[in-house]
């Protein structure tokens, strides 16, 4: 697991942690965590991915927050360094949101972004 000493930390808000725990409980997997990933694609170049995972991979960064865990692979971590995972509830629906200081632009849906 990378120690992140040369990269700013990836943070998880208490609201996001509570939602991860709730989603895991509703899926019948109370010990599962949320895998946050970045892949090429989307309308802006990169897109965020969110998936429930039973356990981290050997080289994942594991962020423990609010009694739950969030997993980030090393490749995604390069594009998520210094970012924050939060939970947003709005009239159009509730969803995870990533506040990423490396993103220079994004799409209207908030799941894709571009870096400089």
C-alpha distances in whole Angstrom, upper triangle without the diagonal:
4,6,9,12,13,13,15,13,14,16,18,21,23,25,22,21,24,24,21,22,26,25,23,26,29,27,27,23,23,19,18,16,16,14,15,15,18,20,23,26,28,31,29,27,23,23,21,20,20,19,19,16,17,13,10,9,6,4,5,6,8,11,14,17,21,20,18,14,13,10,10,9,8,12,13,11,14,17,15,15,17,18,19,20,23,26,29,32,35,38,37,34,31,28,24,24,22,23,22,23,22,24,28,30,29,31,33,31,28,26,26,26,26,25,27
4,5,8,10,10,12,11,12,15,17,21,23,25,22,21,25,25,22,24,27,27,25,28,31,29,30,26,25,22,21,18,18,16,15,15,17,19,22,25,27,30,28,25,22,22,20,20,20,21,21,19,20,16,13,12,10,7,7,6,9,12,15,18,21,21,19,16,14,12,10,9,7,11,12,9,11,14,13,12,15,16,18,19,22,25,29,32,35,38,37,34,31,28,24,23,21,21,19,20,19,22,25,27,27,30,32,30,27,25,25,24,24,22,24
4,5,8,9,11,10,11,14,17,20,22,25,22,21,25,25,23,24,28,27,26,29,31,30,31,27,26,23,22,19,19,17,17,18,19,22,25,28,29,32,29,27,24,24,22,22,22,23,23,21,21,18,15,14,13,10,10,8,10,11,14,17,20,20,19,16,15,13,12,12,10,14,14,11,13,16,14,12,14,16,17,19,22,25,29,32,35,38,37,35,32,28,25,24,21,21,20,20,20,23,26,28,28,31,33,32,28,26,26,25,26,23,25
4,5,5,7,7,9,12,15,18,21,23,21,20,24,25,22,24,28,27,26,29,32,31,32,28,27,24,23,19,19,17,16,16,17,20,22,26,27,29,26,25,22,22,20,21,21,22,23,21,23,20,16,16,15,12,11,8,11,11,14,17,20,21,19,16,15,13,11,12,9,12,13,9,10,13,11,9,10,13,15,17,20,24,26,30,33,36,35,33,30,27,23,22,18,18,16,16,16,19,22,25,25,28,30,29,25,24,24,22,22,20,21
4,6,8,8,12,14,18,21,23,26,24,23,27,28,26,27,31,31,30,33,35,34,35,31,30,27,26,23,22,21,20,20,20,23,26,29,30,32,29,27,25,25,23,24,25,26,26,25,26,23,20,19,18,15,14,12,14,14,17,19,23,23,22,19,18,17,15,15,13,15,16,12,12,15,14,11,12,15,17,19,23,26,29,33,35,39,38,36,33,30,26,24,21,20,18,18,18,21,24,27,28,31,33,32,28,27,27,25,25,22,23
4,7,9,12,15,19,22,25,27,25,25,28,29,27,29,32,32,31,34,37,36,37,33,32,30,28,25,24,22,20,20,19,22,24,27,28,30,27,25,23,24,22,24,25,26,27,26,28,25,21,21,19,16,16,13,16,16,19,21,25,26,25,22,20,18,16,16,13,14,15,12,11,13,13,10,11,14,17,20,23,27,29,33,35,39,38,36,33,30,26,24,21,20,17,16,15,19,21,24,26,29,31,31,27,26,25,23,22,19,20
4,6,9,12,16,19,22,24,22,22,25,26,24,27,29,29,29,32,34,33,34,31,30,28,26,22,21,19,17,17,16,19,21,24,25,27,24,22,20,20,19,21,22,23,25,24,26,23,20,20,19,15,14,12,14,14,17,19,23,24,22,19,17,16,13,14,11,12,12,9,8,10,9,6,7,11,13,16,20,23,26,29,32,35,34,32,29,26,22,21,17,16,13,13,12,16,18,21,22,25,28,27,23,22,22,20,19,16,17
4,7,9,13,16,19,21,19,19,23,24,22,25,28,27,27,30,32,32,33,30,29,27,25,21,20,19,16,17,17,20,22,24,25,26,23,22,20,20,18,20,21,23,24,24,26,23,20,21,21,17,15,12,14,13,16,17,20,22,21,18,16,16,13,15,13,14,13,10,10,11,9,5,5,8,11,14,17,21,23,27,29,32,32,30,27,24,20,18,15,13,11,10,11,15,17,20,21,24,26,25,22,21,21,19,19,16,17
4,6,10,13,16,18,16,16,20,20,19,21,24,24,24,27,29,28,30,27,25,23,21,18,17,16,14,15,16,19,22,24,25,26,24,23,20,20,17,19,18,20,21,21,23,20,17,18,18,16,13,10,11,9,12,13,17,18,17,14,13,13,11,13,12,14,13,9,11,11,9,6,5,7,9,11,14,18,21,24,27,31,30,28,25,22,18,16,13,13,11,12,13,16,19,21,21,24,26,25,21,20,21,19,20,18,20
4,7,10,13,15,13,13,17,17,16,18,21,21,21,24,25,25,27,24,23,21,19,15,13,13,10,12,13,17,20,22,22,24,21,21,17,17,14,15,15,17,18,18,20,18,16,17,18,15,12,9,10,8,11,11,15,17,15,12,10,10,9,11,12,13,11,8,10,10,7,6,5,5,6,8,11,15,18,21,24,27,26,24,21,18,14,13,10,10,9,11,12,14,18,19,19,21,23,21,18,17,18,17,18,17,19
4,7,10,12,10,10,14,15,14,16,19,19,19,22,24,24,25,23,21,20,18,14,13,13,12,14,15,19,22,24,23,25,23,23,20,18,15,16,15,17,18,18,20,19,17,19,20,18,14,11,11,7,9,9,12,14,13,11,9,11,11,14,15,17,14,11,14,13,10,9,7,6,5,6,9,12,15,19,22,25,25,23,19,17,13,12,10,10,10,12,14,16,19,20,20,22,23,21,18,17,19,18,20,19,22
4,7,8,6,7,10,11,10,12,15,15,16,18,20,21,22,20,18,17,16,12,11,12,11,14,16,20,23,24,23,25,24,24,20,18,15,15,13,15,15,16,18,17,16,19,20,19,15,12,11,7,8,6,9,11,10,9,8,11,11,15,17,18,15,13,16,15,12,12,11,9,6,5,6,9,13,16,19,23,22,20,16,14,11,10,9,10,12,14,17,17,21,22,20,22,22,20,17,17,19,19,21,21,24
4,5,5,6,9,10,11,12,14,15,17,18,20,21,23,21,19,18,17,14,13,15,14,17,19,23,25,26,25,27,25,26,23,20,17,17,15,17,17,19,21,20,19,22,24,23,19,16,14,11,10,8,8,12,11,12,11,14,15,19,21,22,19,17,20,18,15,15,13,11,7,6,5,8,11,14,17,21,21,19,15,13,11,11,10,11,13,16,18,19,22,22,21,22,22,20,17,18,20,21,23,23,26
4,5,5,6,9,10,11,12,14,15,16,18,20,21,20,17,17,17,14,14,16,16,19,22,25,28,29,28,29,28,29,26,23,20,20,17,18,18,19,20,20,20,23,25,24,21,18,16,12,11,7,6,10,10,11,12,16,17,21,23,25,22,20,23,22,18,19,17,15,11,9,8,9,12,14,17,21,22,19,15,14,12,13,14,14,17,19,22,23,26,26,24,25,25,23,20,21,23,24,27,27,30
4,5,5,6,9,10,11,12,14,15,17,18,20,19,17,18,17,14,13,16,16,19,21,24,27,27,26,27,27,28,25,22,18,18,16,17,17,19,21,21,21,24,27,26,22,20,17,14,13,10,9,12,11,13,13,17,18,22,24,25,22,21,24,22,19,20,18,15,11,9,6,6,8,10,14,17,18,15,12,11,10,11,13,14,17,20,22,22,25,25,23,23,22,20,18,18,22,23,26,26,29
4,5,5,6,9,10,10,12,14,15,16,18,17,15,16,14,11,10,12,12,15,18,21,24,24,23,25,24,25,21,19,15,15,12,14,13,16,18,18,18,21,23,23,19,17,15,12,11,9,9,11,10,10,10,13,15,18,21,22,18,18,21,19,16,17,16,13,10,6,5,5,8,11,14,18,18,15,11,9,7,9,10,12,15,18,20,20,23,23,21,21,21,18,16,16,19,20,23,24,27
4,5,5,6,9,10,11,12,14,15,17,15,13,13,12,9,9,12,13,16,19,22,26,26,26,28,27,27,24,21,17,16,13,14,13,14,16,16,16,19,22,21,18,16,13,10,9,6,5,7,6,8,8,12,14,18,21,22,19,18,22,21,17,18,17,15,11,9,8,8,12,14,18,21,21,18,14,13,10,12,13,15,17,20,22,23,26,26,24,25,24,21,19,19,22,23,26,26,29
4,6,5,6,9,10,11,12,14,16,14,12,13,13,11,11,15,15,19,22,25,28,29,27,30,29,30,26,23,20,18,15,15,14,16,17,18,19,22,25,25,21,19,16,14,12,9,7,8,8,10,12,15,18,21,24,26,23,22,25,24,21,22,21,18,15,12,10,9,12,13,17,20,20,17,13,13,11,14,16,18,20,23,25,25,28,28,26,26,25,22,21,20,24,25,28,29,32
4,5,5,6,8,10,10,12,14,13,12,13,12,11,10,13,14,17,20,23,26,26,24,27,27,27,24,21,17,16,12,13,12,14,16,17,18,22,24,24,21,19,17,15,13,11,10,11,9,11,11,15,17,21,24,25,21,21,24,23,20,22,21,18,15,11,9,7,10,11,15,17,17,14,10,9,9,12,14,17,19,23,25,24,27,26,24,24,23,19,18,18,21,23,26,28,31
4,5,5,6,9,10,11,12,11,10,10,8,7,6,10,11,15,18,21,24,25,24,26,26,26,23,20,16,14,10,10,8,11,12,14,15,18,21,21,17,16,14,12,11,10,9,10,7,8,8,11,14,18,21,22,19,19,22,21,18,20,20,17,14,11,10,9,13,14,18,20,20,16,13,11,9,13,14,17,19,23,24,24,27,26,24,24,24,20,19,18,21,23,26,27,30
4,6,5,6,9,10,11,9,7,8,8,8,9,13,15,18,22,24,28,28,27,30,30,30,26,23,20,18,14,13,10,12,12,14,16,19,22,22,19,18,15,13,11,10,8,8,6,9,10,13,17,20,23,25,22,22,25,25,21,23,23,20,17,14,13,12,15,16,20,23,22,19,15,14,13,16,18,20,23,26,27,27,31,30,28,28,27,24,22,21,25,26,30,30,34
4,5,5,6,9,10,10,8,11,10,11,11,15,16,20,23,26,29,29,28,30,30,31,27,24,20,18,15,14,11,14,14,17,19,22,25,26,22,21,18,17,15,13,11,11,10,12,13,16,19,23,26,27,24,24,28,27,24,26,25,22,19,16,14,12,15,15,18,20,20,16,13,13,13,16,19,21,24,27,29,28,32,31,28,28,26,23,22,21,25,27,30,32,35
4,5,5,6,9,9,8,11,9,9,9,13,14,18,21,23,26,26,25,27,28,28,25,21,18,15,12,10,8,11,13,15,17,20,23,24,21,21,18,17,16,15,14,13,11,12,13,15,18,21,24,25,22,23,26,25,22,25,25,22,19,15,14,12,14,15,18,20,19,15,12,12,12,15,18,21,23,27,28,27,30,29,26,26,25,21,20,19,23,25,29,30,34
4,6,5,6,5,5,7,6,7,8,12,14,18,21,23,27,27,26,29,30,30,26,23,19,16,13,10,7,9,9,12,15,18,21,22,19,19,16,16,15,14,13,12,9,11,12,14,17,20,23,25,22,23,26,25,23,25,25,23,20,17,16,15,18,18,22,24,23,19,16,15,14,18,19,23,25,28,29,29,32,31,28,28,28,24,23,21,24,27,30,31,35
4,5,5,6,4,8,8,10,12,16,18,21,25,27,30,30,30,33,33,33,30,26,23,20,16,14,11,13,12,15,18,21,24,25,22,22,19,18,17,16,14,12,11,13,15,17,21,23,27,28,26,26,30,29,26,28,28,26,23,19,19,17,19,19,23,24,24,20,17,17,17,20,22,25,28,31,32,32,35,34,31,31,30,27,26,24,28,30,33,35,38
4,5,7,8,11,11,13,13,17,19,22,25,27,30,30,29,31,32,33,29,26,23,20,16,14,11,14,14,17,20,23,26,27,24,25,22,21,20,19,17,16,14,16,17,19,22,25,28,29,27,28,31,30,27,30,30,27,24,20,19,17,19,18,21,23,22,18,16,16,17,20,23,26,28,32,33,32,35,34,31,30,29,25,25,24,27,30,33,35,39
4,5,8,10,9,11,12,15,17,20,23,25,28,28,27,30,31,31,28,24,21,18,15,12,9,11,11,15,18,20,24,25,22,23,21,21,20,19,18,17,14,15,16,18,21,23,27,27,25,26,30,29,26,29,30,27,24,21,20,18,20,20,23,24,23,19,17,17,17,21,23,26,28,32,32,32,35,34,30,29,29,25,25,23,26,29,32,34,38
4,6,9,9,12,14,17,20,22,26,27,31,31,31,34,35,34,31,27,24,21,17,14,11,12,11,15,18,21,24,26,23,24,21,21,20,20,18,16,14,16,17,19,22,24,28,29,27,28,32,31,29,31,31,29,26,23,23,21,23,23,26,28,27,23,21,20,20,24,25,29,31,34,35,34,38,37,34,33,32,29,28,26,29,32,35,37,40
4,6,5,9,11,14,17,20,24,25,29,29,29,33,33,33,29,26,22,19,16,13,9,9,8,11,14,17,20,22,20,20,18,18,17,17,16,14,12,13,14,15,19,21,25,26,24,25,29,28,26,28,29,26,24,21,21,20,23,23,26,28,27,24,21,20,19,22,24,27,28,32,33,32,36,35,32,32,32,28,27,25,28,30,33,35,38
4,6,9,11,15,18,21,25,27,30,31,31,34,34,34,30,27,23,20,17,14,11,11,9,12,15,18,21,22,20,20,17,16,14,14,13,10,9,11,13,15,19,21,25,27,25,25,29,28,26,27,28,25,23,20,20,19,22,22,26,28,28,24,21,20,19,22,23,26,28,31,32,32,36,35,33,33,32,29,28,26,29,31,34,35,38
4,7,10,13,16,19,23,25,29,30,31,34,34,33,29,26,23,20,16,14,10,9,7,8,11,15,17,19,17,17,14,14,12,13,13,9,8,9,11,13,17,19,22,24,23,23,26,27,24,25,26,24,22,19,20,19,23,24,28,30,29,26,22,21,19,22,23,26,27,30,31,31,35,35,32,33,33,29,28,26,28,30,33,34,37
4,7,9,13,16,20,22,26,27,27,30,30,29,25,23,19,16,13,10,7,6,4,7,9,13,15,17,14,15,12,13,12,13,13,11,8,8,9,10,14,16,19,21,20,20,24,24,21,23,24,22,20,17,18,18,21,22,26,28,27,23,20,18,17,19,20,23,24,28,28,28,32,32,29,29,30,26,25,22,25,27,30,30,34
4,7,10,13,17,19,23,24,24,27,27,26,22,20,16,14,10,8,6,5,6,7,8,12,14,15,12,12,9,10,9,10,12,10,6,5,5,7,10,13,17,18,16,16,20,20,17,19,20,18,16,13,15,15,18,20,24,26,25,22,19,16,14,16,16,19,21,24,24,25,28,28,26,26,27,24,22,20,22,24,26,27,30
4,6,10,13,16,20,21,21,24,23,23,19,16,12,10,7,6,5,6,9,9,9,12,15,15,12,12,10,10,11,11,13,12,9,7,5,6,9,12,15,16,14,14,18,17,15,17,18,15,14,11,12,13,16,18,21,24,22,19,16,13,11,13,13,16,17,21,21,21,25,25,22,23,23,20,18,16,18,20,23,24,27
4,6,10,13,16,18,18,22,21,20,16,14,10,8,6,5,6,6,9,9,8,10,13,13,9,10,9,10,12,14,16,15,12,9,6,5,6,8,12,13,10,11,15,14,13,15,17,15,14,11,14,15,18,20,23,26,24,21,18,15,12,13,13,16,16,20,19,20,23,23,21,22,23,20,17,15,16,18,21,21,25
4,7,10,14,15,16,19,18,17,13,11,7,6,5,7,9,10,13,13,11,12,15,14,10,10,10,11,13,14,17,17,14,11,7,6,5,8,11,11,8,9,12,11,9,12,14,11,11,9,12,13,16,19,21,24,22,19,17,13,10,11,10,13,13,16,16,16,19,19,17,18,20,17,14,12,13,14,17,17,21
4,7,10,12,13,16,16,14,10,8,6,5,7,8,11,12,15,15,12,12,15,13,11,11,13,13,16,18,20,21,17,14,10,8,6,7,9,8,5,8,10,9,9,12,14,12,13,12,15,16,18,21,23,26,23,21,19,15,12,12,11,14,13,16,15,15,18,18,16,17,19,17,14,11,12,13,15,15,19
4,7,9,10,14,12,10,7,6,5,6,9,12,15,15,19,18,16,15,18,16,13,14,16,16,19,20,23,24,21,18,14,12,9,9,10,8,5,8,9,7,8,12,14,12,14,13,16,18,19,22,24,26,23,22,20,16,14,13,11,13,12,14,13,12,15,15,13,15,17,15,13,10,9,10,11,12,16
4,6,9,12,11,9,6,5,7,7,11,13,17,17,21,20,18,17,19,17,16,17,19,20,23,24,27,27,24,21,17,15,12,11,12,9,8,11,12,10,11,15,18,16,17,16,19,21,22,25,26,28,25,23,22,18,16,16,14,16,15,17,15,14,16,16,14,15,18,16,14,11,9,10,11,13,16
4,7,10,9,6,4,6,9,11,14,16,20,21,24,24,22,20,23,20,19,20,22,23,26,27,30,31,27,24,21,19,16,14,15,11,10,14,13,11,14,17,19,18,20,19,22,23,24,26,27,29,26,25,24,21,19,18,16,18,16,18,15,14,15,15,13,14,17,16,15,12,9,10,10,12,15
4,7,7,5,5,6,9,11,15,17,21,22,26,26,24,23,26,24,22,23,25,25,28,29,31,32,29,26,22,21,18,17,18,15,13,17,16,14,16,19,21,19,21,20,22,23,23,25,25,27,23,23,23,19,18,17,16,18,17,19,17,14,16,14,12,12,15,14,13,10,8,9,10,13,16
4,6,6,6,5,9,11,14,17,21,23,26,27,25,25,28,26,24,24,26,26,28,29,31,32,28,26,23,22,19,19,20,17,15,18,18,15,16,20,21,19,20,19,20,21,20,22,22,23,20,20,20,17,16,15,15,17,16,18,16,13,15,12,10,8,11,10,10,8,5,8,10,13,16
4,6,8,8,12,14,17,20,24,26,30,30,29,28,31,29,27,27,29,28,31,31,33,34,31,29,25,25,22,22,23,20,18,21,20,17,18,21,23,20,21,21,22,22,21,23,22,23,20,21,21,19,18,17,16,18,17,19,17,13,14,11,8,7,10,10,10,9,6,8,9,13,15
4,6,8,11,14,18,21,24,26,30,30,28,28,30,27,25,25,27,27,30,30,32,33,30,28,24,24,21,21,21,18,16,18,17,14,16,19,20,18,19,19,21,22,21,23,23,24,21,22,22,19,18,16,15,15,14,15,13,10,10,7,6,6,10,11,10,9,5,5,5,9,12
4,7,10,13,17,20,24,25,29,28,26,25,27,25,23,23,26,26,29,29,32,33,30,27,23,22,19,19,19,15,14,16,15,12,14,17,19,17,20,19,22,23,23,25,25,27,24,24,24,20,19,17,15,16,14,16,13,10,11,10,9,10,13,14,12,10,7,6,5,8,11
4,7,10,14,16,20,21,25,25,22,22,24,22,20,20,22,22,25,26,28,29,26,23,20,18,15,15,16,12,10,13,12,9,11,15,17,15,17,16,19,20,20,23,24,26,23,22,21,18,16,14,13,14,12,14,12,10,11,10,9,10,14,13,11,8,5,5,6,8,12
4,7,10,13,17,19,22,22,21,20,23,21,19,19,20,20,23,23,26,27,24,21,17,16,14,14,16,13,10,13,14,10,11,15,17,14,15,14,16,17,18,20,21,23,20,19,18,15,13,12,11,13,12,15,13,11,13,12,9,10,12,11,9,5,4,6,9,11,15
4,7,10,14,15,19,19,18,18,21,19,16,16,17,17,20,20,22,23,20,17,14,13,11,12,14,12,9,11,13,10,10,13,15,12,12,11,13,14,15,18,19,21,19,17,16,12,10,9,8,11,11,14,13,12,15,14,11,12,13,11,9,5,6,8,11,13,17
4,7,10,12,16,16,15,16,19,18,15,16,16,16,19,19,21,22,18,16,12,12,10,12,14,13,10,13,15,13,12,16,17,14,14,12,14,14,16,18,20,22,19,17,15,12,10,11,10,14,14,17,17,15,18,17,15,15,16,13,11,8,9,12,15,17,20
4,7,9,13,14,14,15,18,18,14,15,14,15,16,16,18,18,15,13,10,10,10,12,15,15,12,14,17,15,13,17,18,15,14,11,12,12,14,17,19,21,19,16,14,10,8,10,11,14,15,19,19,18,21,20,17,17,18,14,13,10,12,15,18,20,23
4,6,10,11,12,13,17,17,14,15,14,15,16,17,18,18,14,12,10,10,11,13,16,16,14,16,19,17,16,19,21,18,17,14,15,15,17,19,21,23,21,18,16,13,11,14,14,18,19,22,22,21,25,24,21,21,21,18,16,14,16,18,21,23,27
4,7,9,10,13,16,17,14,15,14,14,15,15,16,15,12,10,9,10,12,14,18,18,16,17,21,20,18,21,22,19,18,15,16,15,18,20,22,25,23,19,17,14,13,16,16,20,21,25,25,24,28,27,24,24,24,21,19,17,19,22,25,26,30
4,6,7,9,13,14,12,13,12,13,14,16,17,15,12,10,9,8,11,12,16,17,16,17,20,20,19,21,22,20,19,16,18,18,21,23,26,28,26,23,20,18,16,18,18,22,22,26,26,26,29,29,26,26,27,24,22,19,22,24,26,27,31
4,7,10,13,15,13,15,12,14,14,16,17,15,11,10,11,10,13,15,18,20,19,19,23,23,21,23,25,23,22,19,21,21,24,26,29,31,29,26,23,21,19,21,22,25,25,29,29,29,33,32,30,30,31,27,26,23,25,27,30,30,34
4,7,9,12,10,12,10,12,13,15,17,14,11,9,10,8,11,12,15,18,17,17,21,22,20,21,23,22,21,19,21,22,25,27,30,33,31,28,25,22,20,22,21,24,25,27,27,28,32,32,30,31,32,28,26,24,25,27,29,29,33
4,6,8,6,8,7,10,12,15,17,15,12,9,9,6,8,9,12,14,14,14,17,19,17,18,20,19,19,17,20,21,25,27,30,33,31,28,25,22,19,21,20,22,22,25,24,25,29,30,28,29,30,28,25,22,24,25,27,26,29
4,6,5,9,9,13,15,18,21,19,16,13,11,8,9,8,10,13,13,13,16,18,17,18,21,20,21,19,22,24,27,30,33,35,33,31,28,24,22,23,21,24,23,25,25,26,29,30,28,30,31,29,26,23,24,25,26,26,29
4,6,9,10,14,16,19,22,20,18,14,14,10,11,9,10,13,15,14,17,19,18,19,22,22,22,22,25,27,30,33,36,39,37,34,31,28,25,25,24,26,25,27,26,27,31,32,31,32,34,32,29,26,27,27,28,27,30
4,7,9,13,15,19,22,21,18,15,13,10,9,7,7,10,12,11,13,16,15,16,19,19,20,20,23,26,29,32,35,38,36,33,30,27,23,24,21,23,22,23,22,24,28,29,28,30,32,30,27,24,24,25,25,24,26
4,6,9,12,15,19,18,15,11,9,6,5,4,6,9,10,9,12,14,13,13,16,16,17,16,19,22,25,28,31,34,32,30,26,23,20,20,18,20,19,21,20,22,25,26,25,27,29,27,24,21,22,22,23,22,25
4,6,10,13,16,16,14,10,8,6,5,6,7,11,10,8,11,13,11,11,13,13,14,14,17,20,23,27,29,33,31,29,25,22,19,19,16,18,17,19,18,20,24,25,25,27,28,26,23,21,22,21,22,21,24
4,6,10,13,12,10,6,6,5,7,9,11,14,13,11,14,16,13,13,15,14,14,13,16,18,22,25,28,31,30,27,24,21,18,18,16,18,18,20,20,22,26,27,26,28,29,26,23,22,23,23,25,24,27
4,6,10,10,8,6,5,6,8,11,13,16,14,12,15,16,13,12,13,12,11,11,13,16,19,22,26,29,28,26,22,19,16,16,15,16,16,18,19,21,25,26,25,27,27,25,22,21,22,22,24,23,26
4,7,7,6,5,7,9,12,15,17,19,17,15,19,20,16,16,16,15,13,12,14,16,20,22,26,29,29,26,22,20,17,18,17,18,19,21,23,24,28,29,27,29,29,27,24,23,25,25,27,27,30
4,6,6,6,8,11,14,17,19,22,19,17,21,21,17,17,16,15,12,11,12,13,17,20,23,27,27,24,20,18,15,16,16,17,18,21,23,24,27,28,27,28,28,26,23,22,25,25,27,27,30
4,6,8,11,14,17,20,23,25,22,21,24,24,20,20,19,18,14,13,13,13,17,19,22,26,26,23,19,18,16,17,18,19,21,23,25,26,30,30,29,30,29,27,24,24,27,27,30,30,33
4,7,10,14,17,20,23,25,23,21,25,25,22,22,21,20,17,15,15,16,19,21,25,28,28,25,21,20,18,20,20,22,23,26,28,29,32,32,31,32,32,29,26,26,28,29,32,32,35
4,7,10,14,17,20,22,20,19,22,22,19,20,20,18,15,13,14,14,18,20,24,27,26,23,19,17,15,17,17,20,21,24,25,26,30,30,28,29,29,26,24,23,25,26,29,29,32
4,7,10,13,16,18,16,15,19,19,16,17,17,16,14,12,13,15,18,21,24,28,27,23,20,17,15,16,16,18,19,22,23,24,28,28,26,27,28,25,22,21,23,24,26,26,30
4,7,10,13,15,13,12,16,16,13,14,15,13,11,9,12,13,17,20,23,26,25,22,18,15,12,14,13,15,16,19,20,20,24,25,23,24,25,22,19,17,20,20,23,23,26
4,7,10,12,10,10,14,14,12,13,15,14,13,11,14,16,20,22,25,28,27,24,21,18,14,15,14,17,16,19,19,20,24,24,23,24,25,23,20,18,19,20,22,22,25
4,7,8,6,6,10,10,9,10,13,12,12,11,15,17,20,23,26,29,27,25,22,18,15,15,13,15,14,17,16,17,21,22,21,22,24,22,19,16,17,17,19,18,21
4,6,5,6,9,10,10,11,15,14,15,15,18,21,23,27,29,32,30,27,25,21,18,18,16,18,16,18,17,18,22,23,22,23,26,23,20,18,18,18,19,18,21
4,5,5,7,9,10,10,14,14,16,16,20,23,26,29,31,34,32,30,27,24,20,20,17,18,16,18,16,18,21,22,22,24,27,25,22,19,19,18,18,17,19
4,5,6,7,9,10,14,14,17,17,21,23,25,29,31,33,31,29,27,23,20,19,16,18,15,17,14,16,19,20,20,22,25,23,20,17,16,16,16,14,17
4,5,5,6,9,12,11,13,13,17,19,22,25,27,30,27,26,23,20,16,15,13,14,12,14,12,13,17,17,17,19,21,20,17,14,13,13,14,13,16
4,5,5,6,9,9,12,12,16,19,22,25,27,30,29,27,24,20,17,16,13,14,11,13,11,13,17,18,18,20,23,21,18,16,16,15,15,14,16
4,6,6,9,10,13,15,19,22,24,27,29,32,30,29,26,23,19,18,14,14,11,12,10,12,15,17,17,20,23,22,19,17,16,14,13,11,13
4,6,9,9,12,13,17,19,21,25,26,29,27,26,24,20,17,15,11,12,8,9,7,9,12,13,14,16,19,19,15,13,12,10,10,8,11
4,6,5,8,10,13,16,18,22,24,27,25,24,21,18,14,12,9,9,6,8,7,9,13,14,14,17,19,18,14,13,13,11,12,11,14
4,6,9,11,15,18,20,24,26,29,28,27,24,21,17,15,11,11,8,8,8,11,14,16,17,20,22,21,18,17,16,14,14,12,14
4,7,10,13,17,19,23,25,28,27,26,23,20,16,14,10,9,7,7,8,11,14,16,17,20,22,21,17,17,17,15,15,13,15
4,7,10,13,15,19,21,24,23,22,19,16,13,10,7,5,4,6,8,9,13,14,14,17,18,18,14,14,14,13,14,13,15
4,6,10,12,16,18,22,21,20,17,14,10,8,6,5,7,9,11,12,15,16,16,18,18,17,14,14,15,14,16,16,19
4,7,10,14,16,20,19,17,13,11,7,6,5,7,9,12,14,14,17,17,16,17,17,16,12,12,14,15,17,18,21
4,7,10,13,17,16,14,11,9,6,5,6,8,11,14,16,16,19,18,17,17,17,15,12,13,16,16,19,20,23
4,7,10,14,13,11,7,6,5,6,9,11,14,17,19,18,21,20,18,18,17,14,12,13,16,18,21,22,26
4,6,10,10,8,6,5,6,7,10,11,15,18,20,18,21,19,17,16,14,12,11,13,16,18,21,23,26
4,7,8,6,4,7,9,10,13,15,18,21,24,22,24,22,19,18,16,14,13,15,19,20,24,26,29
4,5,5,6,9,11,12,15,16,20,22,24,22,23,21,18,17,14,12,13,15,19,20,24,26,29
4,5,8,11,14,15,18,19,23,25,27,25,26,23,20,18,15,13,15,17,20,22,26,29,31
4,7,10,13,13,17,19,21,24,26,23,24,21,18,15,12,10,12,14,18,20,23,26,29
4,7,10,12,16,18,21,24,25,23,24,22,19,17,14,11,13,14,17,20,24,26,30
4,7,9,13,15,19,22,24,21,24,22,18,17,15,12,12,13,17,19,23,25,29
4,6,10,13,16,19,20,19,21,19,16,15,14,10,10,10,14,16,20,22,26
4,7,10,13,16,18,16,19,18,15,15,14,11,9,9,13,15,18,20,23
4,7,9,13,14,13,16,14,12,12,12,10,7,8,11,12,15,17,20
4,6,9,11,10,13,13,11,13,13,12,8,8,10,10,13,14,17
4,7,9,8,11,12,11,13,14,13,10,11,12,11,13,13,16
4,5,6,9,10,10,13,15,15,11,11,11,9,10,10,12
4,6,8,10,12,15,17,17,14,14,14,11,11,9,11
4,6,9,11,14,17,18,14,14,12,9,8,6,8
4,6,7,11,13,14,11,11,9,6,5,5,7
4,7,11,13,15,12,13,11,7,6,5,6
4,7,10,12,10,11,9,6,5,7,9
4,7,8,6,8,6,4,6,9,12
4,6,6,7,6,6,9,12,15
4,5,8,9,10,13,16,18
4,6,8,10,13,17,20
4,6,8,11,14,17
4,7,11,13,17
4,7,10,14
4,7,10
4,7
4
